[in-house]
């Protein structure tokens, strides 16, 4: 079968299974890899070897990073230090919507999971507003803010595979020097959207309310809580150390995340340390295996020869600048995970004419933009937000799917402008 047709069939079936049966993404993606490999003419042995290689490749790239982030998150949560971090942010930011959006934006990068950051912030943000509608606006902003940084800032599991596949020796500091201002501008735009463009957010930007008791330590009103910030400070301090040790990008990100995790473990009391390590490992395992399923599908797709054949057909129909954006949007729509989208798109496009024709920085941004366009029923974050807010599907689409899509369009516009105005 033509690889492009096999690809479309595979994505369609993954989408149906994800929507109707809610099976673990690992099994749907590995099943999709088996189906695609056989439809594309690979032997069963070639298909299984591709799956094994893809799983191993992704696990080696993300295992330490995601485990470290999950352990940091759980240990901080066990000690109520996420509340302390939010309280510290409130010293400088007084408006609840800004607190919610910035907290999600800030935490999802070192925690290496936007969903984990949202889950941790959920009970805290609920204390900032008494009105249900205003409280839900805070939850939407935390979700959208966490996705914006997760899709754009190095090092997150979305950006890492794209950076490693396409950077061509570009410094991650240079990339973040561009992506962080873009992401902050987008966050500001989303805040304006909720302030003026969403009826549900009317009057949601008023004065902050007093933080009610939510298990927060009594010392919340005493200075900056440096101990809560220590794992993140350790990560930042480890960056110049990694540079002095002449570590590669791949080594550096694993090194600095390990430093952060070790710091969190070392500072935690015995009981909190034990619970944090146990719960963090369980949570990390779920995330890692879902991403490994994406690696299996992506590797089989590449091994089948899909990349050259299908992309050459796409390039006959649309301008090359649209190819990475549309490909990422299709993959995101099919299975709902931005990390999976990044892994598969990187596997498909690496070494192709598309990667050679577009500068690495806008290329990465184009894929990140595509990964934000359709966050709907196949996106597990969509259903988490729906459950936690209690809103109907239409409201979740308006306050979650649409703002993320607008952010994706914004990233796309910036990427195209950089490609044609700066790098050509």
C-alpha positions in Angstrom: 0.0 0.0 0.0 1.1 3.6 -0.6 2.8 4.8 2.6 0.8 8.0 2.6 -2.5 6.1 2.5 -1.2 3.7 5.2 -0.3 6.8 7.3 -3.8 8.3 6.9 -5.5 5.0 7.8 -3.2 4.5 10.8 -3.9 8.0 12.2 -7.6 7.6 11.6 -7.7 4.4 13.6 -5.6 5.7 16.4 -8.0 8.7 16.6 -11.1 6.4 16.7 -9.6 4.1 19.3 -8.4 7.0 21.5 -11.8 8.7 21.3 -14.1 5.8 21.8 -12.2 3.3 23.9 -9.7 5.5 25.9 -7.0 2.8 25.8 -3.6 3.7 27.1 -1.7 5.7 24.4 1.2 3.2 24.6 -0.9 0.4 23.3 -2.7 2.5 20.7 0.5 3.8 19.3 2.3 0.5 19.3 -0.7 -1.0 17.7 -0.6 1.8 15.1 3.1 1.0 14.5 2.2 -2.7 13.8 -0.7 -1.7 11.5 1.4 0.9 9.6 4.4 -1.4 9.2 2.3 -4.2 7.7 0.2 -1.9 5.5 3.4 -0.3 4.2 4.8 -3.6 3.2 7.3 -4.3 6.0 7.6 -7.9 7.3 6.4 -8.7 10.8 10.0 -9.1 11.9 11.0 -5.7 10.5 8.0 -4.1 12.1 8.7 -5.5 15.5 12.4 -4.7 15.3 11.4 -1.1 14.4 9.1 -0.9 17.4 11.8 -2.2 19.8 14.4 0.2 18.4 11.9 3.2 18.6 11.0 2.4 22.2 14.6 2.1 23.2 15.6 5.3 21.4 13.0 7.4 23.1 13.5 5.8 26.6 17.2 6.6 26.5 16.4 10.2 25.5 13.7 10.9 28.0 13.9 8.4 30.8 16.1 10.3 33.2 14.6 13.7 32.3 11.0 12.8 33.0 11.7 10.7 36.1 13.7 13.6 37.5 10.9 16.1 36.8 8.3 13.8 38.3 10.3 13.2 41.4 10.9 16.9 41.9 7.1 17.6 41.4 6.0 14.9 43.9 8.5 15.7 46.6 7.5 19.4 46.4 3.9 18.5 46.5 4.3 16.2 49.5 5.9 19.2 51.4 3.2 21.7 50.3 6.0 23.6 48.6 4.0 24.2 45.4 1.7 26.4 47.5 4.8 28.3 48.7 6.0 28.9 45.2 2.6 30.2 44.2 2.5 32.4 47.3 5.9 33.8 46.3 4.6 34.6 42.9 1.7 36.4 44.5 4.2 38.8 46.2 4.9 40.3 42.8 1.7 39.6 40.8 -1.5 40.5 42.4 -4.1 39.6 39.8 -5.4 36.0 40.0 -5.5 35.4 36.2 -1.9 36.4 35.8 -0.9 34.3 38.8 -2.6 31.3 37.2 -1.2 31.7 33.7 2.3 32.5 34.9 2.4 29.7 37.5 1.4 27.1 34.8 4.0 28.6 32.4 6.8 28.6 35.0 6.2 25.1 36.5 5.7 23.0 33.4 9.3 23.4 32.2 11.3 22.1 35.2 8.6 19.6 36.0 8.8 18.4 32.4 5.1 17.8 32.1 2.3 20.4 31.6 -0.4 18.0 32.9 1.5 17.4 36.1 2.0 21.1 36.6 -1.8 21.7 36.1 -2.7 18.9 38.5 -0.4 20.3 41.2 -1.8 23.9 40.7 -5.4 22.9 40.6 -6.2 22.8 44.4 -4.2 25.9 45.0 -5.8 28.0 42.3 -9.3 27.0 43.6 -8.5 29.0 46.7 -7.9 32.2 44.9 -11.5 32.8 43.8 -14.9 32.1 45.4 -16.9 32.5 42.3 -17.1 29.2 40.2 -16.8 31.0 36.8 -13.8 33.1 37.8 -12.2 30.0 39.4 -12.6 28.0 36.2 -10.9 30.9 34.3 -7.9 30.5 36.5 -7.8 26.7 35.7 -8.0 27.4 32.0 -5.2 29.9 32.2 -3.0 27.6 34.1 -3.6 24.9 31.5 -2.9 27.1 28.5 0.1 28.8 30.2 1.6 25.4 30.9 1.2 24.3 27.3 2.7 27.5 25.9 6.0 27.1 27.7 5.9 23.3 27.2 5.7 23.6 23.5 8.3 26.3 23.1 11.0 26.4 25.8 14.1 24.2 25.8 14.4 21.8 27.6 10.9 20.2 27.6 10.0 16.8 26.2 8.3 18.6 23.3 11.3 20.8 22.3 14.1 18.3 23.0 13.5 15.8 20.1 12.9 18.7 17.7 16.1 20.5 18.8 18.2 17.3 18.6 16.8 16.5 15.2 17.1 19.9 13.6 19.3 22.3 15.6 22.4 21.7 13.4 24.7 22.9 16.2 22.6 25.9 17.3 23.0 26.7 20.9 20.0 26.0 23.1 20.6 29.4 24.8 20.1 31.1 21.4 16.9 29.1 20.8 15.5 30.1 24.2 16.6 33.7 23.6 14.0 33.7 20.8 11.4 31.2 22.1 11.0 32.6 25.6 10.1 36.1 24.5 7.7 34.6 21.9 6.1 32.4 24.6 5.7 35.3 27.1 4.1 37.5 24.4 1.7 34.6 23.6 0.9 34.2 27.3 0.2 38.0 27.4 -2.1 37.6 24.4 -4.0 34.7 26.0 -4.5 36.8 29.2 -6.0 39.6 27.0 -8.2 37.0 25.3 -9.6 35.9 28.6 -9.9 39.5 29.8 -11.7 40.9 26.8 -12.5 38.1 24.3 -14.1 35.5 26.5 -17.5 36.2 28.1 -16.8 33.7 30.8 -13.8 35.7 31.9 -15.7 39.0 32.4 -14.5 40.7 35.6 -12.0 37.9 36.2 -9.1 40.3 36.4 -10.1 42.0 39.6 -8.1 42.2 42.8 -6.7 39.1 44.3 -8.5 37.5 47.2 -7.0 36.2 50.4 -5.5 32.8 50.1 -7.7 30.5 52.3 -6.3 27.5 54.2 -5.5 24.7 51.9 -2.9 22.8 53.8 -0.4 25.6 53.4 2.3 26.0 56.1 1.8 28.8 58.5 5.1 30.4 57.4 3.6 31.3 54.0 3.6 35.0 54.9 7.3 35.1 55.9 9.7 36.1 53.1 10.6 34.2 50.0 10.5 30.4 50.4 13.9 29.7 49.0 13.8 26.0 50.1 10.9 25.4 47.8 12.8 27.0 44.9 16.1 25.1 45.6 15.7 22.3 43.1 15.1 24.8 40.3 18.0 26.9 41.4 20.2 23.8 41.4 19.1 23.1 37.8 20.1 26.6 36.8 23.4 26.4 38.7 24.2 23.1 37.0 24.0 24.6 33.5 27.4 26.5 33.7 28.9 23.5 35.4 27.8 21.3 32.5 29.3 23.8 30.1 32.6 23.7 32.0 32.6 19.9 31.7 32.0 20.3 27.9 28.9 18.1 28.0 26.9 17.7 24.8 23.3 19.0 24.7 21.9 15.5 25.4 24.3 15.0 28.3 23.7 18.4 29.7 19.9 18.2 30.0 20.1 14.8 31.7 22.8 16.1 34.0 21.0 19.2 35.1 17.7 17.4 35.7 19.5 14.8 37.8 21.0 17.6 39.9 17.6 19.1 40.5 16.1 15.7 41.5 19.0 14.8 43.8 18.7 18.3 45.4 14.9 17.7 46.0 15.5 14.3 47.4 18.3 15.4 49.7 16.3 18.3 51.2 13.1 16.3 51.8 12.3 14.8 55.2 12.3 11.0 55.2 8.6 10.4 55.0 8.0 12.9 52.2 11.1 11.7 50.4 9.8 8.1 50.4 6.3 9.0 49.2 7.7 11.5 46.6 10.0 8.9 45.1 7.4 6.2 45.0 4.6 8.4 43.5 7.0 10.2 41.2 8.3 7.0 39.7 4.8 5.7 39.1 3.8 9.0 37.4 7.0 9.1 35.3 6.4 5.5 34.2 3.0 6.4 32.7 4.4 9.4 30.9 7.6 7.7 29.6 5.8 4.6 28.2 3.3 6.8 26.3 6.1 8.7 24.7 7.9 5.4 24.0 4.8 4.3 22.1 5.2 7.4 19.9 8.9 6.5 19.4 7.8 3.1 18.1 5.3 4.5 15.6 7.7 7.2 14.5 10.6 4.8 13.9 8.5 2.3 12.0 7.2 5.2 9.8 10.7 6.3 9.0 11.9 2.7 8.4 9.1 2.2 5.9 10.4 4.9 3.6 7.3 7.0 4.2 9.3 10.2 4.8 10.7 10.7 1.3 7.7 9.3 -0.6 4.9 11.0 1.2 6.6 14.3 1.8 7.5 14.6 -1.9 3.8 14.2 -2.6 2.8 16.8 0.0 5.4 19.3 -1.4 3.7 19.1 -4.8 0.4 20.2 -3.3 1.5 22.9 -0.7 4.4 25.3 -0.2 7.2 23.7 1.7 6.9 26.1 4.6 3.5 24.6 5.4 4.6 20.9 5.4 6.0 20.6 9.0 3.2 22.7 10.3 0.4 20.6 8.7 2.2 17.3 9.4 2.5 18.1 13.1 -1.2 19.3 13.2 -2.4 16.0 11.6 -0.4 13.9 14.1 -1.5 16.0 17.0 -5.2 15.7 15.9 -4.9 11.9 15.7 -3.4 11.1 19.1 -3.5 14.3 21.2 -0.1 14.4 22.7 2.3 17.3 21.9 5.3 15.2 23.0 4.2 12.3 20.7 3.7 14.8 17.9 7.2 16.2 18.3 8.8 12.7 18.5 7.0 11.4 15.4 7.4 14.6 13.3 11.1 14.7 14.2 11.5 11.1 13.0 9.6 11.7 9.8 11.3 15.0 8.8 14.9 14.4 9.9 17.2 14.3 6.9 14.5 15.2 4.3 14.3 18.0 1.9 12.0 19.9 4.2 14.5 20.0 7.0 17.2 21.1 4.6 15.1 23.9 3.1 14.0 25.6 6.3 16.3 27.2 8.9 16.4 25.1 12.1 14.9 27.7 14.4 11.7 28.5 12.4 11.4 24.8 11.6 11.2 23.9 15.2 8.7 26.7 15.8 6.6 25.5 12.8 6.3 22.0 14.4 5.5 23.4 17.8 2.8 25.5 16.2 1.3 22.5 14.5 1.3 20.6 17.8 -1.0 23.3 19.3 -3.6 23.7 16.6 -6.1 20.9 17.4 -6.3 20.1 21.1 -9.6 18.4 21.2 -11.1 15.0 22.1 -8.0 12.9 21.5 -6.0 15.2 23.9 -6.0 13.7 27.5 -5.4 17.2 28.8 -8.7 18.3 27.3 -10.7 15.8 29.3 -8.7 16.5 32.5 -9.6 20.2 32.2 -13.2 19.3 31.4 -13.4 17.2 34.6 -11.7 19.7 36.9 -13.8 22.7 35.7 -17.1 20.7 35.3 -17.9 22.8 32.2 -19.6 21.4 29.1 -17.6 20.5 26.0 -18.5 23.7 24.2 -17.1 25.8 27.0 -13.9 23.8 27.2 -13.4 24.2 23.5 -13.9 28.0 23.8 -11.6 28.4 26.8 -9.0 25.6 26.2 -9.0 24.4 22.6 -9.4 27.9 21.0 -6.8 29.8 23.0 -4.2 27.1 22.3 -5.1 27.1 18.6 -4.6 30.9 18.6 -1.2 30.4 20.3 -0.4 27.9 17.5 -1.3 30.4 14.8 0.8 33.0 16.5 3.8 30.7 16.6 3.3 29.9 13.0 3.2 33.5 11.9 6.4 34.2 13.9 8.1 31.2 12.3 7.2 32.2 8.8 8.3 35.8 9.5 11.7 34.6 10.9 12.2 32.3 7.9 11.5 34.9 5.2 12.6 38.1 6.9 15.6 37.0 9.0 17.1 33.8 7.7 16.8 34.3 4.0 
